[in-house]
Amino acid sequence: MDYIWNVTGRCNLNCKYCWDIFKREKEMDTLNAKEMIDRIASDNCEMLLFTGGEPLVRNDLFKLISYADSKNISNIKICTNGVLIEKYIREIVDSAITEIHISLDSLVENDMQYRGYRIEKILKNIELLKSKARNNQKIVLVTVIDVHNMQNFEDVLRYACENGLFVSYQLPVKTDESDLNLYVDGMNRDEIEFLFEKLNEYHKKHRETMDYFTRFYFLTAKKYFLNNVIPTQCGAGTDFSIISPMGEIYSCYSHKDRLMDCSQCFNQKCLIWFRSGERARKIIDLVQ
Ligand SMILES: C[S@@+](CC[C@H](N)C(=O)[O-])C[C@H]1O[C@@H](n2cnc3c(N)ncnc32)[C@H](O)[C@@H]1O
């Protein structure tokens, strides 16, 4: 089981499309957070992604990372907006982090409108990280593609290719918290088709630059968004689960209800109940 942990709801940016459903949730203190690590480690957690909010605003983040490492969680990732990389460069490089995901939607100033931070500073931080990161620390640029950057998001891919970095892209997901219903309101069908065509070309040309998640996501999203085919086997709750700042475990981001309410999910065939609902619930019981 992989875990995506929103370690905090706090963030130093206020991105327009942000889906952060845990913004107002209180976070666990260090002691409880370590207990959570004990529990997921005993559930054979292989991959733990620290995200948020902004994980780097949590001042015990590196303690938690080294604790997870001591519990033999082998693949430890963080997802950051990149603003605080310079401040924590030493800690990042010396830590057990295996992958650093940095959100970057384009190389031009429209990032400023959406993420509210100057792109030059983020690019400088990426350069710094690249120069200091250990060989076994992978740097992945995460791009959310929608109407605001669909004309120039490929600059990120080019930049990644030139600099030996990876790219993982996502399509915007609507939640009650995000300001805009970008996917539905922002793009018409022609645009969506055009986008998938473009992505398809990139897949063929730049396989080695694409994060593995991107390939899987592409196939699933294409089926869902273009042909309205619901993926038959969603990984939520079976391959991965989500931990909220206060330590609740959810199967996916699409709805904030606990596992009990999975029936509301768009994916009627989701296997959570049959395959690992029991397992996920066991962890919830432990937490409570
Ligand atoms: C919520 S952020 C948290 C980590 C960190 N603060 C950051 O900005 O990378 C995690 C990732 O989710 C992406 N994201 C945020 N809102 C989204 C949405 N509505 N749909 C798809 N991806 C989204 C962000 O671009 C970012 O790459």
The ligand as a Gaussian input file, in Angstrom:
#p B3LYP/6-31G(d) Opt

LIG

0 1
 C       -2.038000      20.326000      -3.422000
 S       -0.336000      20.443000      -3.878000
 C        0.458000      20.245000      -2.314000
 C        1.951000      20.263000      -2.379000
 C        2.621000      21.614000      -2.617000
 N        2.080000      22.675000      -1.833000
 C        2.627000      21.954000      -4.089000
 O        2.111000      23.010000      -4.471000
 O        3.179000      21.151000      -4.848000
 C        0.005000      18.871000      -4.647000
 C       -0.150000      18.839000      -6.160000
 O       -1.527000      18.851000      -6.477000
 C       -1.723000      19.683000      -7.595000
 N       -3.097000      20.173000      -7.578000
 C       -3.642000      21.089000      -6.784000
 N       -4.938000      21.271000      -7.047000
 C       -5.242000      20.413000      -8.051000
 C       -6.432000      20.131000      -8.772000
 N       -7.596000      20.747000      -8.516000
 N       -6.381000      19.180000      -9.720000
 C       -5.218000      18.538000     -10.004000
 N       -4.075000      18.765000      -9.351000
 C       -4.064000      19.701000      -8.384000
 C       -0.702000      20.794000      -7.408000
 O       -0.414000      21.465000      -8.604000
 C        0.474000      20.023000      -6.879000
 O        1.266000      19.537000      -7.925000

